Amino acid sequence: MKNIKDALVVITGGASGIGRLVGFSLAERGARVIAWDINPQSLKALEDEARSRGLAITGMACDVSDRKSVYAAADTVLRESGPVDILINNAGVVSGSTFLETPDEKIIKTMEVNVSPLFWTCKAFLPGMIERNRGHIVTISSAAGIIGVRGLADYSASKFAAFGFHESVRMELRRMKKKISSTVVCPFYIDTGMFKGVKSKVPLLLPILKSEYAARRIVSAILKNKKRLIMPRFVYGVYVLRLLPAGAFDVMADFFGINNSMDDFTGRDGKTNGENNEQ
């Protein structure tokens, strides 16, 4: 387990959901956490709770879909708090509708929130990590970044992109022989409310993950410098199923209920085709 006492952590989408839980857990271990979020009310609530618990968590308003906002927030962090030791790209949105039912604006928003910030945050903070020859980049992808799911075309595409981006950067750092750790996280559905209404046909193999459990596993992966965290372990089976012909692969996906998991999706706002924000 690495020591993160006084380490500076930036978490996008850090005022709610998994980002919030991970931030508190890291702060309890002595880290200084800066949570970026688009929601000022959530940021205030986060800071109030952190203050009451004596934890070093600071909220910072940032619209990660806006490149200039990301760079401006990053400049403020570097100027006022110093170099970043751990970057956790967690912010995300989901539309939760089939491809043809999803408005163009929501598809664009999904890419702007789930994918683009990975580039801007890493451009802002990675040079400092390279210069100091230490740091850690964490990318929250998804099991939907390993297998496409009906009703998640834009979300799944964004998470495949997140996985690919993370792996490419990891390979570049590996070639540079820099001591910078990286962790990509691919969870099945988590009960944060973002995916309210989703169901699992085989809950013993593919359970809807409890937020606290998922956050605990993510923090453990960071502390152990684990390169890849996939939850639950059954999702690893997708790699084996990929060896099957496409038709057989589809049958197996249907058998395990993967393509029906979004049928009763309502999301946080209680409506289908809603935008559920984890920024």
Secondary structure as a PSIPRED ss2 file (coil, helix, strand):
# PSIPRED VFORMAT (PSIPRED V4.0)

   1 M C   1.000  0.000  0.000
   2 K C   1.000  0.000  0.000
   3 N C   1.000  0.000  0.000
   4 I C   1.000  0.000  0.000
   5 K C   1.000  0.000  0.000
   6 D C   1.000  0.000  0.000
   7 A C   1.000  0.000  0.000
   8 L E   0.000  0.000  1.000
   9 V E   0.000  0.000  1.000
  10 V E   0.000  0.000  1.000
  11 I E   0.000  0.000  1.000
  12 T E   0.000  0.000  1.000
  13 G C   1.000  0.000  0.000
  14 G C   1.000  0.000  0.000
  15 A C   1.000  0.000  0.000
  16 S C   1.000  0.000  0.000
  17 G H   0.000  1.000  0.000
  18 I H   0.000  1.000  0.000
  19 G H   0.000  1.000  0.000
  20 R H   0.000  1.000  0.000
  21 L H   0.000  1.000  0.000
  22 V H   0.000  1.000  0.000
  23 G H   0.000  1.000  0.000
  24 F H   0.000  1.000  0.000
  25 S H   0.000  1.000  0.000
  26 L H   0.000  1.000  0.000
  27 A H   0.000  1.000  0.000
  28 E H   0.000  1.000  0.000
  29 R C   1.000  0.000  0.000
  30 G C   1.000  0.000  0.000
  31 A C   1.000  0.000  0.000
  32 R E   0.000  0.000  1.000
  33 V E   0.000  0.000  1.000
  34 I E   0.000  0.000  1.000
  35 A E   0.000  0.000  1.000
  36 W E   0.000  0.000  1.000
  37 D E   0.000  0.000  1.000
  38 I C   1.000  0.000  0.000
  39 N C   1.000  0.000  0.000
  40 P H   0.000  1.000  0.000
  41 Q H   0.000  1.000  0.000
  42 S H   0.000  1.000  0.000
  43 L H   0.000  1.000  0.000
  44 K H   0.000  1.000  0.000
  45 A H   0.000  1.000  0.000
  46 L H   0.000  1.000  0.000
  47 E H   0.000  1.000  0.000
  48 D H   0.000  1.000  0.000
  49 E H   0.000  1.000  0.000
  50 A H   0.000  1.000  0.000
  51 R H   0.000  1.000  0.000
  52 S H   0.000  1.000  0.000
  53 R C   1.000  0.000  0.000
  54 G C   1.000  0.000  0.000
  55 L C   1.000  0.000  0.000
  56 A C   1.000  0.000  0.000
  57 I E   0.000  0.000  1.000
  58 T E   0.000  0.000  1.000
  59 G E   0.000  0.000  1.000
  60 M E   0.000  0.000  1.000
  61 A E   0.000  0.000  1.000
  62 C C   1.000  0.000  0.000
  63 D C   1.000  0.000  0.000
  64 V C   1.000  0.000  0.000
  65 S C   1.000  0.000  0.000
  66 D C   1.000  0.000  0.000
  67 R H   0.000  1.000  0.000
  68 K H   0.000  1.000  0.000
  69 S H   0.000  1.000  0.000
  70 V H   0.000  1.000  0.000
  71 Y H   0.000  1.000  0.000
  72 A H   0.000  1.000  0.000
  73 A H   0.000  1.000  0.000
  74 A H   0.000  1.000  0.000
  75 D H   0.000  1.000  0.000
  76 T H   0.000  1.000  0.000
  77 V H   0.000  1.000  0.000
  78 L H   0.000  1.000  0.000
  79 R H   0.000  1.000  0.000
  80 E H   0.000  1.000  0.000
  81 S C   1.000  0.000  0.000
  82 G C   1.000  0.000  0.000
  83 P C   1.000  0.000  0.000
  84 V C   1.000  0.000  0.000
  85 D C   1.000  0.000  0.000
  86 I E   0.000  0.000  1.000
  87 L E   0.000  0.000  1.000
  88 I E   0.000  0.000  1.000
  89 N E   0.000  0.000  1.000
  90 N C   1.000  0.000  0.000
  91 A C   1.000  0.000  0.000
  92 G C   1.000  0.000  0.000
  93 V E   0.000  0.000  1.000
  94 V E   0.000  0.000  1.000
  95 S C   1.000  0.000  0.000
  96 G C   1.000  0.000  0.000
  97 S C   1.000  0.000  0.000
  98 T C   1.000  0.000  0.000
  99 F H   0.000  1.000  0.000
 100 L H   0.000  1.000  0.000
 101 E H   0.000  1.000  0.000
 102 T C   1.000  0.000  0.000
 103 P C   1.000  0.000  0.000
 104 D H   0.000  1.000  0.000
 105 E H   0.000  1.000  0.000
 106 K H   0.000  1.000  0.000
 107 I H   0.000  1.000  0.000
 108 I H   0.000  1.000  0.000
 109 K H   0.000  1.000  0.000
 110 T H   0.000  1.000  0.000
 111 M H   0.000  1.000  0.000
 112 E H   0.000  1.000  0.000
 113 V H   0.000  1.000  0.000
 114 N H   0.000  1.000  0.000
 115 V C   1.000  0.000  0.000
 116 S H   0.000  1.000  0.000
 117 P H   0.000  1.000  0.000
 118 L H   0.000  1.000  0.000
 119 F H   0.000  1.000  0.000
 120 W H   0.000  1.000  0.000
 121 T H   0.000  1.000  0.000
 122 C H   0.000  1.000  0.000
 123 K H   0.000  1.000  0.000
 124 A H   0.000  1.000  0.000
 125 F H   0.000  1.000  0.000
 126 L H   0.000  1.000  0.000
 127 P H   0.000  1.000  0.000
 128 G H   0.000  1.000  0.000
 129 M H   0.000  1.000  0.000
 130 I H   0.000  1.000  0.000
 131 E H   0.000  1.000  0.000
 132 R H   0.000  1.000  0.000
 133 N C   1.000  0.000  0.000
 134 R C   1.000  0.000  0.000
 135 G E   0.000  0.000  1.000
 136 H E   0.000  0.000  1.000
 137 I E   0.000  0.000  1.000
 138 V E   0.000  0.000  1.000
 139 T E   0.000  0.000  1.000
 140 I E   0.000  0.000  1.000
 141 S C   1.000  0.000  0.000
 142 S C   1.000  0.000  0.000
 143 A H   0.000  1.000  0.000
 144 A H   0.000  1.000  0.000
 145 G H   0.000  1.000  0.000
 146 I C   1.000  0.000  0.000
 147 I C   1.000  0.000  0.000
 148 G C   1.000  0.000  0.000
 149 V C   1.000  0.000  0.000
 150 R C   1.000  0.000  0.000
 151 G C   1.000  0.000  0.000
 152 L C   1.000  0.000  0.000
 153 A H   0.000  1.000  0.000
 154 D H   0.000  1.000  0.000
 155 Y H   0.000  1.000  0.000
 156 S H   0.000  1.000  0.000
 157 A H   0.000  1.000  0.000
 158 S H   0.000  1.000  0.000
 159 K H   0.000  1.000  0.000
 160 F H   0.000  1.000  0.000
 161 A H   0.000  1.000  0.000
 162 A H   0.000  1.000  0.000
 163 F H   0.000  1.000  0.000
 164 G H   0.000  1.000  0.000
 165 F H   0.000  1.000  0.000
 166 H H   0.000  1.000  0.000
 167 E H   0.000  1.000  0.000
 168 S H   0.000  1.000  0.000
 169 V H   0.000  1.000  0.000
 170 R H   0.000  1.000  0.000
 171 M H   0.000  1.000  0.000
 172 E H   0.000  1.000  0.000
 173 L H   0.000  1.000  0.000
 174 R H   0.000  1.000  0.000
 175 R H   0.000  1.000  0.000
 176 M H   0.000  1.000  0.000
 177 K C   1.000  0.000  0.000
 178 K C   1.000  0.000  0.000
 179 K C   1.000  0.000  0.000
 180 I E   0.000  0.000  1.000
 181 S E   0.000  0.000  1.000
 182 S E   0.000  0.000  1.000
 183 T E   0.000  0.000  1.000
 184 V E   0.000  0.000  1.000
 185 V E   0.000  0.000  1.000
 186 C E   0.000  0.000  1.000
 187 P E   0.000  0.000  1.000
 188 F C   1.000  0.000  0.000
 189 Y C   1.000  0.000  0.000
 190 I E   0.000  0.000  1.000
 191 D C   1.000  0.000  0.000
 192 T C   1.000  0.000  0.000
 193 G C   1.000  0.000  0.000
 194 M C   1.000  0.000  0.000
 195 F C   1.000  0.000  0.000
 196 K C   1.000  0.000  0.000
 197 G C   1.000  0.000  0.000
 198 V C   1.000  0.000  0.000
 199 K C   1.000  0.000  0.000
 200 S C   1.000  0.000  0.000
 201 K C   1.000  0.000  0.000
 202 V C   1.000  0.000  0.000
 203 P C   1.000  0.000  0.000
 204 L C   1.000  0.000  0.000
 205 L C   1.000  0.000  0.000
 206 L C   1.000  0.000  0.000
 207 P C   1.000  0.000  0.000
 208 I C   1.000  0.000  0.000
 209 L E   0.000  0.000  1.000
 210 K C   1.000  0.000  0.000
 211 S H   0.000  1.000  0.000
 212 E H   0.000  1.000  0.000
 213 Y H   0.000  1.000  0.000
 214 A H   0.000  1.000  0.000
 215 A H   0.000  1.000  0.000
 216 R H   0.000  1.000  0.000
 217 R H   0.000  1.000  0.000
 218 I H   0.000  1.000  0.000
 219 V H   0.000  1.000  0.000
 220 S H   0.000  1.000  0.000
 221 A H   0.000  1.000  0.000
 222 I H   0.000  1.000  0.000
 223 L H   0.000  1.000  0.000
 224 K C   1.000  0.000  0.000
 225 N C   1.000  0.000  0.000
 226 K C   1.000  0.000  0.000
 227 K C   1.000  0.000  0.000
 228 R E   0.000  0.000  1.000
 229 L E   0.000  0.000  1.000
 230 I E   0.000  0.000  1.000
 231 M E   0.000  0.000  1.000
 232 P C   1.000  0.000  0.000
 233 R H   0.000  1.000  0.000
 234 F H   0.000  1.000  0.000
 235 V H   0.000  1.000  0.000
 236 Y H   0.000  1.000  0.000
 237 G H   0.000  1.000  0.000
 238 V H   0.000  1.000  0.000
 239 Y H   0.000  1.000  0.000
 240 V H   0.000  1.000  0.000
 241 L H   0.000  1.000  0.000
 242 R C   1.000  0.000  0.000
 243 L C   1.000  0.000  0.000
 244 L C   1.000  0.000  0.000
 245 P C   1.000  0.000  0.000
 246 A H   0.000  1.000  0.000
 247 G H   0.000  1.000  0.000
 248 A H   0.000  1.000  0.000
 249 F H   0.000  1.000  0.000
 250 D H   0.000  1.000  0.000
 251 V H   0.000  1.000  0.000
 252 M H   0.000  1.000  0.000
 253 A H   0.000  1.000  0.000
 254 D H   0.000  1.000  0.000
 255 F H   0.000  1.000  0.000
 256 F C   1.000  0.000  0.000
 257 G C   1.000  0.000  0.000
 258 I H   0.000  1.000  0.000
 259 N H   0.000  1.000  0.000
 260 N H   0.000  1.000  0.000
 261 S C   1.000  0.000  0.000
 262 M C   1.000  0.000  0.000
 263 D C   1.000  0.000  0.000
 264 D C   1.000  0.000  0.000
 265 F C   1.000  0.000  0.000
 266 T C   1.000  0.000  0.000
 267 G C   1.000  0.000  0.000
 268 R C   1.000  0.000  0.000
 269 D C   1.000  0.000  0.000
 270 G C   1.000  0.000  0.000
 271 K C   1.000  0.000  0.000
 272 T C   1.000  0.000  0.000
 273 N C   1.000  0.000  0.000
 274 G C   1.000  0.000  0.000
 275 E C   1.000  0.000  0.000
 276 N E   0.000  0.000  1.000
 277 N E   0.000  0.000  1.000
 278 E C   1.000  0.000  0.000
 279 Q C   1.000  0.000  0.000
